[in-house]
Amino acid sequence: MLIVISGFAIVGCDFNTPKGKLPPFLSVTPAPKFPALIVPENFSPTPITADEVKSMESFKNIEHKRGHDLLESKMIQLEGFKSINENLKNITEDELKFLGPVEGYSPGMTIEEYSDQVIQQMMVEAEKFPVPVLVEFRYEIVSWIYRLQSLKQVCTPENSEECLILGKLSEKYLLLRERIIEMTGRKYAEEIRNK
């Protein structure tokens, strides 16, 4: 599980909720419960807002201060992503017993298949968030998408498979962002009605 979590941290998907606590779905049963997450062909994300741009600029500044925006750093991150994808597919039942249960993961899954489980579980968990937390969560998702797109800038023929995965993950996180926007609008309307 440490391999998986550290891998997602490399691409900025640290599983932290806006309150900084690990979601409860990281420590339950190791079996997929969602089908593959499919991004519709006609999917068109909501335009980025000024607040999201401000949040992304703040994230970019942090990345710059850490040196994560340097070409060499991006190459190392992309190599790490490749390694994680390969290792994730090769985790055996015995290793999984040692690591402990990871909800949604089963041996042989690719990083994309496991991400489908994580993203859909985030959608379920987000239903419990109040509006302010949903807004902060959306900002965090935008930073994840930025990180994924930033890594794609150093793609070469040697890592084209990983770059294809990064593109697919970006689209799926855009879909997650869209669901969060829908939830926020619905919950905000409910709050107004209940006043």
Sequence and secondary structure as in RCSB ss.txt:
>XXXX:A:sequence
MLIVISGFAIVGCDFNTPKGKLPPFLSVTPAPKFPALIVPENFSPTPITADEVKSMESFKNIEHKRGHDLLESKM
IQLEGFKSINENLKNITEDELKFLGPVEGYSPGMTIEEYSDQVIQQMMVEAEKFPVPVLVEFRYEIVSWIYRLQS
LKQVCTPENSEECLILGKLSEKYLLLRERIIEMTGRKYAEEIRNK
>XXXX:A:secstr
 HHHHHHHHHTT     TTS   GGGGS  S  S      TT       HHHHHHHHHHHHHHHHHTTTSHHHHH
HHHHHHHHHHHHHHT  HHHHHHH   TT  TT  HHHHHHHHHHHHHHHHTTS HHHHHHHHHHHHHHHHHHHH
HHTT  GGGHHHHHHHHHHHHHHHHHHHHHHHHHHHHHHHHHHT 
